[in-house]
Amino acid sequence: MPHVVTQSCCSDASCVYACPVNCIHPTPGEPDFLTAEMLHIDPAACVDCGACVSACPVDAIVPQKKLTEPQVQYLQINADYYKEPREGRAKIGGTATRPALAKFSAAPEVRRDRGPLRVAIVGSGPAAMYAADELLTQPGVTVNVFDRLPVPYGLVRAGVAPDHQKTKQVSRLYDTISGQPGFEYFLNVEIGEHLTHDELLAHHHAVIYAVGASTDRALGIPGEDLPGADSATNFVAWYNGHPDHAGDRFDLSHERAVVIGNGNVAFDVARILTTDPELLARTDIAPYALEGLRRSRIEEVVVVARRGVAQSAFTVPEFAGLIDHPGVDVVVRPDEVCLDVASEALAARGDLDHATVQKLRLLARLPEPVPGNRRVGLRYLLTPTEILGGDRVTGVRFDRNAFAVGDGGTVRVEPTGDVETLEAGLVLTSIGYRGVPIAGVPFDDARGVMPNDHGRVLGAPGGTPMPGIYATGWIKRGPSGFIGTNKSCAQDTVRCLVDDFNAGRLSAPGAGDADLHRLVRRRRPEVIDRAGWRAIDRAEVRRGAARGGVREKITDEAELVAIARAAARDSVPETGMRGALRRRGILVSS
């Protein structure tokens, strides 16, 4: 009886390394690992040992006999993956034979004769936490994690939808990482405002930037600045209790909302807007957002894409979850479920990639709408040209597109001359992200990333490495991949960093740990450290339990700082360096 990877797969490959028979793919050593939407278990090779279940940080792996009704479809999704030949594999008797597991090579051991290694990491999301974990496997390494927000974990906390609690469970792994000796938080500290890049580097051998891609791409059309038009990212941050967006307001009084773009974030927004709010009450959704959704009059969310179904940006697990979401119908116009000529040719040869095939199959089996359900409509081949309205949004005007074949057989979309208007009171855009430069650190404005070579930040695109400066996550590779993709990305960066340290290419810090704490305390008295975050975490969980939820996020910075300081006052006095720092008033909490 095989085990099955289900919707909440984070792709961090912990299960791959735990499997004794190499039946989970793609592995980090295979070509399609970085682009895979989820991992898959070969039902013919699985020996039902359960090692993968224990290794999975998000409880995404389930024995076949324990699959719930919505999860049953993943049994076929996993099995279908092994019916198709892939690069590096051969088809034999209907079952794919696979190469030996190619583990991502670990960083070399830190040379002890170079002295203790001290590294600063800017950002505290998945990329940052995986980098910290890789570093802390080495003896004598100190990692200081800085984040401008008073709470850690980046998009796991502020981006993953509240009804995806299994995915959020990866934060347990990050709790374990942050509990290791040598780890410290400097939360509520912004690099570029409270500390400069040069000051950070002066206190560490190296700085790793894991700041993500925090800016949305704009449509660049009239009406984009009207009240009622916003980015899906801001809406997600609002319902997830992001401190920067707790005071935002979204008008949910119209019966229809339009989301432009059809990736996973667009689907998250559509699902949250159409979900029964009482189902969300048991999650960690922000209380003010829950009340807003309870008053919402939205009955339909239209998710619009410029291109065709073969280019759909959402993942198979996200789509499968939406189809089975209670009380929500997914509808699509039959005339828009068509392939471009290039995709038709690939389909005829059987060369469409696994994910596209699965999406088409899911589209083909959409159930009939149920009267009284809310709706998510998927629209294709529409380009927005204007967001309409006077004092606020009233709708969106689109150009209708058709496929056209260009030089060399490339397929593009071009307007047909037909125009379509959708009425809506809320328009959210979700068309991509880009990084933001940090003062004193090179930036590739064309790509929206820090120019780098395997994580070594370059002085300019195509230039030479800048000593002691590294990048990981989206600021390194652009907005691609999933939560777990950051693990192999961080391994790549840390391996380069340790190589440089061992080779003597990194300058020793000019100041020590006490100097760093003193500087931060002087510049940012509201800094929150590791024990301060733990006190906040306990308070949020306690408040959430009191209302029957998982967690109630605290969004007020002053309250968060007060909780951290109260924890410091109540903590047991320490000995050694940290105790001395506390007694001198340098640390906010333990």
C-alpha positions as CSV (number, residue, x, y, z in Angstrom):
1,M,0.0,0.0,0.0
2,P,1.8,3.2,-1.1
3,H,2.2,6.5,0.6
4,V,1.0,9.6,-1.3
5,V,2.2,13.2,-1.5
6,T,-0.7,15.6,-1.2
7,Q,-1.6,19.2,-1.7
8,S,0.6,20.8,1.1
9,C,3.9,19.5,-0.3
10,C,6.6,22.1,0.3
11,S,9.2,20.4,-1.9
12,D,12.1,20.8,0.6
13,A,13.2,17.2,-0.2
14,S,13.5,16.0,3.4
15,C,11.4,13.0,2.4
16,V,13.7,12.2,-0.5
17,Y,16.7,11.7,1.8
18,A,14.6,9.7,4.3
19,C,13.3,7.2,1.7
20,P,15.4,4.0,1.8
21,V,14.3,2.8,-1.7
22,N,14.7,6.1,-3.7
23,C,11.0,6.2,-4.7
24,I,10.4,10.0,-4.3
25,H,11.1,12.2,-7.2
26,P,12.2,14.6,-8.6
27,T,15.3,14.7,-6.3
28,P,17.6,17.7,-5.9
29,G,19.9,16.0,-8.4
30,E,17.4,15.7,-11.2
31,P,16.9,18.4,-13.8
32,D,13.2,19.2,-13.0
33,F,13.6,19.5,-9.3
34,L,13.7,23.3,-9.2
35,T,10.6,23.7,-11.3
36,A,8.6,20.8,-9.9
37,E,5.2,21.8,-8.4
38,M,5.3,19.0,-6.0
39,L,7.2,15.8,-5.3
40,H,5.8,12.4,-6.2
41,I,5.9,8.9,-4.7
42,D,6.2,5.9,-7.1
43,P,3.4,3.6,-6.0
44,A,5.2,0.6,-7.6
45,A,8.4,1.2,-5.6
46,C,7.1,2.4,-2.3
47,V,7.7,-0.2,0.5
48,D,5.2,1.5,2.9
49,C,7.9,2.0,5.6
50,G,6.7,5.5,6.6
51,A,10.1,7.1,6.8
52,C,9.0,9.9,4.6
53,V,6.0,10.7,6.8
54,S,8.3,11.5,9.8
55,A,10.6,13.5,7.6
56,C,7.9,15.7,6.0
57,P,7.7,19.1,7.8
58,V,4.2,19.9,6.6
59,D,2.4,16.5,7.0
60,A,1.9,16.3,3.3
61,I,2.5,12.5,3.0
62,V,-0.4,10.2,3.8
63,P,-0.8,6.4,3.6
64,Q,-3.2,5.4,0.8
65,K,-5.6,3.9,3.3
66,K,-5.9,7.1,5.2
67,L,-6.5,9.5,2.3
68,T,-9.6,11.7,2.7
69,E,-12.0,12.0,-0.2
70,P,-10.4,15.3,-1.5
71,Q,-7.0,13.7,-1.2
72,V,-7.8,10.6,-3.3
73,Q,-7.0,12.4,-6.5
74,Y,-3.4,12.7,-5.5
75,L,-3.0,8.9,-5.7
76,Q,-3.5,9.2,-9.5
77,I,-1.4,12.4,-9.7
78,N,1.5,10.7,-8.1
79,A,1.1,7.5,-10.2
80,D,0.8,9.5,-13.5
81,Y,4.2,11.1,-12.9
82,Y,5.9,7.7,-13.3
83,K,4.1,6.8,-16.5
84,E,5.9,9.5,-18.5
85,P,9.6,9.2,-19.4
86,R,11.8,12.1,-18.2
87,E,15.3,13.3,-18.7
88,G,17.7,10.9,-17.0
89,R,15.2,8.1,-16.9
90,A,14.2,5.3,-19.2
91,K,10.7,3.7,-19.5
92,I,10.9,-0.1,-18.8
93,G,7.7,-2.1,-18.6
94,G,5.6,1.0,-17.8
95,T,7.7,1.9,-14.7
96,A,10.4,4.5,-14.7
97,T,13.9,3.4,-13.7
98,R,15.8,6.1,-11.9
99,P,19.4,7.0,-11.3
100,A,20.9,6.8,-7.9
101,L,19.9,9.5,-5.6
102,A,22.1,12.6,-6.2
103,K,22.1,14.5,-2.9
104,F,22.9,18.2,-3.0
105,S,26.5,18.4,-1.9
106,A,26.9,19.8,1.6
107,A,29.2,22.7,2.5
108,P,32.8,21.7,3.3
109,E,33.7,21.6,7.0
110,V,34.6,25.0,8.4
111,R,38.4,25.2,9.1
112,R,38.8,25.5,12.8
113,D,42.2,27.2,12.5
114,R,40.5,30.2,10.9
115,G,38.7,30.9,14.2
116,P,34.9,31.1,14.8
117,L,32.8,32.0,11.8
118,R,30.2,34.8,12.3
119,V,27.5,35.3,9.7
120,A,24.6,37.8,9.5
121,I,21.4,36.9,7.6
122,V,19.1,39.6,6.5
123,G,15.5,38.3,6.3
124,S,13.9,35.6,8.3
125,G,11.8,33.7,5.8
126,P,12.4,30.2,4.5
127,A,15.5,31.1,2.5
128,A,17.0,32.7,5.6
129,M,16.1,29.8,7.9
130,Y,17.5,27.1,5.6
131,A,20.7,29.1,5.3
132,A,21.0,29.4,9.1
133,D,20.4,25.7,9.4
134,E,23.1,24.8,6.9
135,L,25.6,27.1,8.8
136,L,24.7,25.8,12.2
137,T,25.5,22.2,11.3
138,Q,29.1,23.4,11.6
139,P,30.8,23.7,15.0
140,G,31.6,27.2,16.4
141,V,29.4,29.1,13.9
142,T,27.4,32.1,15.0
143,V,24.3,33.2,13.0
144,N,22.6,36.5,13.7
145,V,19.3,36.9,11.8
146,F,18.0,40.4,11.1
147,D,14.5,41.3,10.0
148,R,12.7,44.7,9.7
149,L,9.5,43.2,11.0
150,P,9.0,42.4,14.7
151,V,8.1,38.8,13.9
152,P,9.9,36.2,11.8
153,Y,9.3,33.6,9.0
154,G,8.4,35.9,6.2
155,L,5.9,34.5,3.7
156,V,5.3,31.4,5.7
157,R,3.6,33.7,8.3
158,A,2.4,36.5,6.1
159,G,1.9,34.8,2.7
160,V,0.6,31.2,3.1
161,A,-3.2,31.3,3.2
162,P,-4.7,30.7,6.6
163,D,-6.7,27.7,5.4
164,H,-3.4,26.0,4.5
165,Q,-2.4,25.3,8.1
166,K,-0.4,22.2,7.1
167,T,1.9,24.2,4.9
168,K,2.4,26.7,7.8
169,Q,3.6,23.8,9.9
170,V,7.0,24.2,8.3
171,S,7.5,27.0,10.9
172,R,8.0,24.2,13.5
173,L,11.1,23.3,11.6
174,Y,12.2,27.0,11.8
175,D,11.5,27.0,15.5
176,T,13.9,24.1,15.9
177,I,16.5,25.9,13.7
178,S,16.3,29.1,15.8
179,G,16.6,27.1,19.0
180,Q,20.1,25.9,18.1
181,P,23.2,27.2,19.9
182,G,24.8,30.1,18.1
183,F,21.5,31.5,16.7
184,E,20.1,34.9,17.6
185,Y,17.3,37.1,16.3
186,F,17.5,40.9,15.8
187,L,13.9,41.5,14.8
188,N,12.4,44.9,14.3
189,V,15.7,46.1,12.9
190,E,15.9,47.4,9.3
191,I,19.2,47.3,7.4
192,G,19.5,50.6,5.6
193,E,17.7,52.5,8.4
194,H,18.9,51.3,11.8
195,L,22.1,49.7,10.6
196,T,24.0,50.1,7.4
197,H,25.3,47.3,5.2
198,D,28.9,48.3,6.1
199,E,28.2,48.2,9.8
200,L,26.7,44.8,9.5
201,L,29.7,43.5,7.6
202,A,32.0,45.1,10.1
203,H,30.6,42.7,12.8
204,H,30.5,39.5,10.7
205,H,32.7,37.6,8.3
206,A,29.8,37.6,5.8
207,V,26.3,38.8,5.2
208,I,23.7,36.7,3.4
209,Y,20.7,38.6,2.0
210,A,17.5,36.6,2.0
211,V,15.1,39.5,1.6
212,G,12.8,38.0,-1.1
213,A,11.0,39.9,-3.9
214,S,8.8,42.3,-2.0
215,T,7.5,44.6,-4.7
216,D,4.6,43.8,-7.1
217,R,4.9,44.3,-10.8
218,A,2.5,47.0,-12.0
219,L,0.1,46.7,-14.9
220,G,0.8,50.1,-16.2
221,I,-2.7,50.9,-17.3
222,P,-5.2,53.8,-16.6
223,G,-7.2,53.4,-13.3
224,E,-4.6,51.4,-11.5
225,D,-4.5,53.9,-8.7
226,L,-8.3,54.0,-8.1
227,P,-9.7,53.1,-4.7
228,G,-10.7,49.5,-5.0
229,A,-7.7,48.6,-7.1
230,D,-4.8,47.0,-5.2
231,S,-2.3,44.2,-5.4
232,A,-3.1,40.6,-4.4
233,T,0.0,40.7,-2.3
234,N,-1.3,43.5,-0.2
235,F,-4.7,41.7,0.2
236,V,-2.9,38.5,1.3
237,A,-0.8,40.5,3.8
238,W,-4.0,42.1,5.1
239,Y,-5.8,38.9,5.9
240,N,-2.6,37.3,7.2
241,G,-2.0,40.0,9.8
242,H,1.1,41.6,8.4
243,P,1.9,44.6,10.6
244,D,2.4,46.9,7.6
245,H,-1.1,46.1,6.3
246,A,-3.2,45.7,9.4
247,G,-4.7,49.1,8.8
248,D,-5.6,48.6,5.1
249,R,-9.2,48.7,3.9
250,F,-10.8,46.6,1.2
251,D,-14.3,47.2,-0.1
252,L,-16.1,43.8,-0.3
253,S,-19.5,45.3,-0.9
254,H,-19.8,44.4,-4.6
255,E,-20.9,41.0,-5.8
256,R,-17.9,40.5,-8.0
257,A,-14.1,40.8,-7.6
258,V,-11.6,40.4,-10.4
259,V,-8.1,39.1,-10.0
260,I,-5.7,39.7,-12.8
261,G,-3.1,36.9,-13.1
262,N,-3.7,33.2,-12.4
263,G,-0.8,32.0,-10.3
264,N,-1.1,30.5,-6.8
265,V,-1.5,33.8,-5.1
266,A,-4.4,34.7,-7.3
267,F,-6.0,31.3,-6.4
268,D,-5.4,31.9,-2.7
269,V,-7.2,35.3,-2.9
270,A,-10.1,33.8,-4.9
271,R,-10.5,30.9,-2.4
272,I,-10.4,33.2,0.7
273,L,-12.9,35.6,-0.8
274,T,-15.4,32.7,-1.5
275,T,-14.8,30.6,1.6
276,D,-17.4,30.4,4.3
277,P,-15.9,32.7,7.0
278,E,-16.8,30.3,9.8
279,L,-14.4,27.8,8.3
280,L,-11.7,30.4,8.5
281,A,-12.5,31.2,12.1
282,R,-10.5,28.2,13.3
283,T,-7.4,29.3,11.5
284,D,-4.9,32.1,12.2
285,I,-6.6,34.6,9.9
286,A,-6.4,38.2,11.3
287,P,-9.6,38.9,13.4
288,Y,-10.3,42.2,11.5
289,A,-10.1,40.4,8.2
290,L,-12.4,37.7,9.4
291,E,-15.0,40.3,10.4
292,G,-14.6,42.0,7.0
293,L,-15.2,38.7,5.2
294,R,-18.3,38.0,7.4
295,R,-19.7,41.2,6.0
296,S,-18.6,40.6,2.4
297,R,-21.2,40.5,-0.4
298,I,-18.8,39.0,-2.9
299,E,-20.4,36.0,-4.7
300,E,-18.0,35.6,-7.6
301,V,-14.3,36.0,-8.2
302,V,-13.1,36.1,-11.8
303,V,-9.4,35.1,-12.2
304,V,-8.1,36.4,-15.6
305,A,-5.1,35.4,-17.6
306,R,-3.7,37.0,-20.7
307,R,-2.6,33.7,-22.3
308,G,-4.1,30.3,-22.7
309,V,-4.8,27.3,-20.5
310,A,-1.5,25.6,-21.3
311,Q,0.3,28.6,-19.8
312,S,-1.7,28.6,-16.6
313,A,0.6,29.7,-13.8
314,F,-1.2,28.0,-10.9
315,T,0.1,24.6,-9.7
316,V,-1.7,21.3,-9.8
317,P,-2.0,21.0,-6.0
318,E,-3.4,24.5,-5.7
319,F,-6.0,23.9,-8.5
320,A,-7.0,20.5,-7.1
321,G,-7.5,22.0,-3.7
322,L,-9.7,24.8,-5.2
323,I,-11.9,22.3,-7.1
324,D,-12.6,20.4,-3.9
325,H,-13.1,23.4,-1.7
326,P,-16.6,23.2,0.0
327,G,-19.2,25.7,-1.1
328,V,-17.2,27.0,-4.1
329,D,-17.7,26.2,-7.8
330,V,-15.0,26.6,-10.3
331,V,-16.2,27.4,-13.8
332,V,-14.5,28.0,-17.1
333,R,-15.9,28.9,-20.5
334,P,-15.6,25.9,-22.9
335,D,-14.5,28.1,-25.8
336,E,-11.5,29.2,-23.7
337,V,-10.2,25.7,-22.9
338,C,-8.1,25.6,-26.1
339,L,-4.5,25.0,-26.7
340,D,-2.2,27.1,-28.8
341,V,-0.7,25.4,-31.8
342,A,2.7,24.8,-30.2
343,S,1.0,23.0,-27.2
344,E,-1.3,21.1,-29.6
345,A,1.8,19.8,-31.4
346,L,3.4,18.8,-28.1
347,A,0.2,17.1,-26.9
348,A,0.0,15.1,-30.2
349,R,3.5,13.8,-29.6
350,G,2.8,13.1,-26.0
351,D,5.5,15.7,-24.9
352,L,3.4,18.0,-22.8
353,D,4.9,18.3,-19.3
354,H,3.3,16.4,-16.5
355,A,2.0,19.5,-14.7
356,T,0.2,20.9,-17.8
357,V,-1.3,17.5,-18.6
358,Q,-2.7,17.3,-15.0
359,K,-4.1,20.8,-15.2
360,L,-5.9,20.0,-18.5
361,R,-7.3,16.8,-16.9
362,L,-8.6,18.8,-13.9
363,L,-10.2,21.4,-16.2
364,A,-11.9,18.6,-18.2
365,R,-13.5,17.1,-15.1
366,L,-14.8,20.3,-13.4
367,P,-18.1,19.4,-11.7
368,E,-21.4,21.0,-12.5
369,P,-22.1,24.2,-10.5
370,V,-24.3,23.8,-7.4
371,P,-27.1,26.4,-7.0
372,G,-26.3,28.7,-4.0
373,N,-22.5,28.1,-4.1
374,R,-20.1,31.0,-4.6
375,R,-18.1,30.9,-7.9
376,V,-14.5,31.2,-9.1
377,G,-14.5,31.8,-12.8
378,L,-11.3,31.2,-14.8
379,R,-11.0,33.4,-17.9
380,Y,-8.3,33.2,-20.5
381,L,-7.0,35.2,-23.5
382,L,-7.9,38.6,-22.0
383,T,-5.5,41.6,-21.6
384,P,-6.6,44.4,-19.2
385,T,-6.4,47.8,-20.8
386,E,-8.2,50.0,-18.2
387,I,-9.5,49.8,-14.7
388,L,-12.8,51.7,-14.8
389,G,-14.4,54.1,-12.3
390,G,-14.6,57.6,-11.0
391,D,-14.3,57.9,-7.2
392,R,-13.6,54.2,-7.1
393,V,-13.4,51.0,-9.2
394,T,-16.5,49.9,-11.1
395,G,-15.0,47.4,-13.5
396,V,-12.2,46.4,-15.9
397,R,-12.0,46.7,-19.6
398,F,-10.2,43.9,-21.5
399,D,-8.9,43.3,-25.0
400,R,-9.9,39.8,-26.3
401,N,-6.8,37.9,-27.5
402,A,-6.1,35.2,-30.0
403,F,-3.1,33.0,-30.6
404,A,-0.6,34.0,-33.4
405,V,2.5,32.2,-34.6
406,G,5.5,34.4,-35.1
407,D,8.9,34.0,-36.6
408,G,10.6,30.7,-35.8
409,G,7.3,29.1,-34.8
410,T,7.0,31.0,-31.5
411,V,3.4,31.5,-30.3
412,R,2.2,34.8,-28.9
413,V,-1.2,36.4,-28.2
414,E,-2.4,39.5,-29.9
415,P,-5.6,41.5,-29.6
416,T,-8.5,40.6,-31.9
417,G,-10.2,44.0,-31.7
418,D,-13.0,42.7,-29.5
419,V,-13.4,44.4,-26.1
420,E,-15.0,42.9,-23.0
421,T,-15.9,44.7,-19.8
422,L,-16.4,43.0,-16.4
423,E,-18.2,44.9,-13.6
424,A,-16.4,44.6,-10.3
425,G,-16.0,46.6,-7.0
426,L,-12.6,45.1,-6.2
427,V,-9.7,44.5,-8.6
428,L,-6.5,42.8,-7.4
429,T,-3.4,42.3,-9.5
430,S,-1.1,39.3,-9.2
431,I,1.3,39.4,-12.2
432,G,4.7,38.9,-10.6
433,Y,7.2,40.2,-8.1
434,R,10.6,41.8,-8.1
435,G,13.3,42.5,-5.5
436,V,14.1,45.9,-4.0
437,P,17.7,47.2,-3.7
438,I,19.4,47.7,-0.4
439,A,21.7,50.7,0.1
440,G,25.3,49.7,-0.3
441,V,24.6,46.3,-2.0
442,P,24.8,45.8,-5.8
443,F,21.4,45.3,-7.6
444,D,20.5,44.1,-11.1
445,D,17.6,46.4,-11.9
446,A,16.8,44.6,-15.1
447,R,16.1,41.3,-13.3
448,G,15.1,42.6,-10.0
449,V,17.7,40.6,-8.1
450,M,21.2,40.9,-6.6
451,P,23.6,40.0,-9.3
452,N,25.3,36.8,-8.2
453,D,27.2,33.6,-9.1
454,H,25.8,30.7,-7.1
455,G,25.0,33.1,-4.3
456,R,28.2,35.2,-4.3
457,V,27.0,38.7,-4.9
458,L,28.8,40.4,-7.9
459,G,29.8,44.0,-8.1
460,A,27.6,44.3,-11.3
461,P,25.8,41.8,-13.6
462,G,28.6,39.6,-15.0
463,G,31.2,41.2,-12.7
464,T,33.4,39.9,-10.0
465,P,32.3,38.7,-6.5
466,M,32.1,41.2,-3.6
467,P,33.9,39.8,-0.6
468,G,31.6,38.7,2.2
469,I,28.3,39.4,0.5
470,Y,25.9,36.6,-0.5
471,A,22.3,36.1,-1.5
472,T,19.8,33.3,-1.3
473,G,16.1,32.8,-2.1
474,W,14.1,35.1,-4.5
475,I,16.6,38.0,-4.2
476,K,19.2,35.5,-5.6
477,R,17.2,33.6,-8.3
478,G,14.1,35.7,-8.9
479,P,10.5,34.8,-7.8
480,S,10.5,31.1,-8.6
481,G,10.1,27.8,-6.8
482,F,8.3,26.9,-3.6
483,I,9.0,27.0,0.1
484,G,11.3,24.0,0.1
485,T,13.1,25.1,-3.1
486,N,14.9,27.5,-0.8
487,K,16.7,24.6,1.0
488,S,18.8,23.6,-2.0
489,C,19.2,27.3,-2.9
490,A,20.6,28.0,0.6
491,Q,22.9,25.0,0.4
492,D,24.4,26.3,-2.8
493,T,25.0,29.7,-1.2
494,V,26.4,28.4,2.1
495,R,28.8,26.1,0.3
496,C,30.3,29.1,-1.5
497,L,30.5,31.1,1.7
498,V,32.3,28.3,3.6
499,D,34.7,27.8,0.7
500,D,35.5,31.5,0.8
501,F,36.0,31.4,4.6
502,N,38.3,28.4,4.4
503,A,40.3,30.0,1.6
504,G,40.9,33.1,3.6
505,R,38.9,35.3,1.3
506,L,36.7,36.8,4.1
507,S,37.9,39.6,6.4
508,A,37.6,38.9,10.1
509,P,35.0,41.1,12.0
510,G,36.4,44.3,13.4
511,A,34.1,44.2,16.4
512,G,32.7,41.5,18.7
513,D,29.4,40.3,19.8
514,A,29.1,42.7,22.7
515,D,29.8,45.6,20.4
516,L,27.0,44.5,18.0
517,H,24.4,44.2,20.7
518,R,25.4,47.6,22.1
519,L,25.2,49.2,18.7
520,V,21.8,47.7,17.9
521,R,20.4,48.6,21.3
522,R,21.5,52.2,20.9
523,R,20.1,52.5,17.3
524,R,17.0,50.4,17.8
525,P,15.9,50.1,21.5
526,E,12.8,48.2,20.3
527,V,14.9,45.3,19.0
528,I,13.3,41.9,19.7
529,D,15.5,38.8,20.2
530,R,15.0,35.1,20.2
531,A,13.3,34.8,23.6
532,G,11.3,37.9,22.9
533,W,9.8,36.2,19.8
534,R,9.1,33.1,21.8
535,A,7.1,35.1,24.3
536,I,5.2,36.7,21.4
537,D,4.6,33.2,19.9
538,R,3.2,31.9,23.2
539,A,0.9,34.9,23.5
540,E,-0.5,34.6,20.0
541,V,-1.1,30.9,20.4
542,R,-2.8,31.5,23.8
543,R,-5.1,34.1,22.3
544,G,-5.9,32.0,19.3
545,A,-6.9,29.0,21.6
546,A,-9.2,31.3,23.6
547,R,-11.3,32.0,20.5
548,G,-11.1,28.5,19.1
549,G,-8.4,29.3,16.5
550,V,-4.8,28.2,15.9
551,R,-3.3,31.6,16.6
552,E,-4.3,35.2,16.9
553,K,-1.6,37.4,15.3
554,I,-0.6,40.5,17.1
555,T,0.0,43.3,14.6
556,D,0.7,46.4,16.8
557,E,4.5,47.0,17.0
558,A,4.3,48.6,20.5
559,E,2.4,45.7,21.9
560,L,4.9,43.2,20.4
561,V,7.8,45.1,21.9
562,A,6.1,45.2,25.3
563,I,5.5,41.5,25.3
564,A,9.2,40.9,24.5
565,R,10.3,43.3,27.2
566,A,8.1,41.7,29.8
567,A,9.6,38.3,29.0
568,A,13.1,39.8,29.5
569,R,12.1,41.2,33.0
570,D,10.6,37.8,34.0
571,S,13.5,35.7,32.7
572,V,16.0,33.9,35.0
573,P,19.3,35.8,35.2
574,E,22.0,34.3,33.0
575,T,25.7,33.9,33.5
576,G,28.5,34.4,31.0
577,M,28.5,37.0,28.1
578,R,24.7,37.1,27.5
579,G,24.1,37.6,31.2
580,A,26.6,40.4,31.4
581,L,25.0,42.0,28.3
582,R,21.6,41.8,29.9
583,R,22.7,43.3,33.2
584,R,24.2,46.2,31.3
585,G,20.9,46.8,29.5
586,I,22.2,45.8,26.1
587,L,19.7,43.1,25.4
588,V,16.0,43.5,25.3
589,S,15.2,39.9,26.2
590,S,16.9,36.6,26.8
